[in-house]
Amino acid sequence: MKKIILFFLIALLFFSCFTPKTKNNTYAKLSNQETLEWIKNNIDRVLVKNTFNAPNGLQMPYRFFSPENKQLKKIPLVIFLHGRGDRGSDNGPQLYNNSGIFMNEMSLVAPNMQAHFPCYVLIPQCSAVTENEEWAKWIGNTPETPFKGLGLDGSYKMNDEPSASGAAALALIEQTIKNPNIDSDRVYIIGKSMGGFGTWEFTSRRPELFAAAIPMAGFSDPEQLSRIKNIPYWIFHGDRDEYNPVAGSRKMYELLKAVGADVRYTEYAGANHGESFTRAFNQPELIPWLFSKNRKKNHNLAP
């Protein structure tokens, strides 16, 4: 038995000496091509399918990523809100397929990024039971008039009550944050298009939950300024957006800047709706900026 144990110890030492590792001795850095190959082979496996039975009765499909390497300290949670075309109940690959944050060389869930920015990732799926179901809920938004109330200036007036999917997603976020391995002071939210609406809306309805937010090409409610002014934002939009007017993002940036908020704004010249997401997700400072934010540093949070 002692000889067998000695053999395994020698073998382990041998392989450890010849396994390429980074400075933190956790993994061998992948090339861009290797990362894309890793994503192709692993993305559906690591974004695990789940269903949440929300308090409002909605069964919400969602994907959840947990780091494979055990962490010795609490780590952030990143919430991603998809666009309108990905609504449904199938929990399919469309939830992540069209988003560079999961599918490009800087994929947040691939080994390279996880080595430097370990985190959990939550991707809820918005229902499509009714035509007007969205992450956000605004005055005028009904099954018969799903887009009534959306202004040409990229703004709307938030309804007193959230949508069914919005309420369910916020409840899911609250439940997820209870995970003892998640740092509740570093909960981040990113959303594109309809998810951009949702990013503005979720932070308006529950500002105390979020350490930072990245809304991409969404409408917003300027009247929520007092509630969100202490949350850091990085806003993205294309100046040729054919669906959601860039004026809305411009206005929110100016309003937040005027009250001294921690806000950045990137507007892509010549970029349409979809192009703005692609370019934003290729922004190398995106994740470092996001992960630098901590809720404890967001002073005077609104109740």
Disulfide bonds with the S-S distance in Angstrom:
none
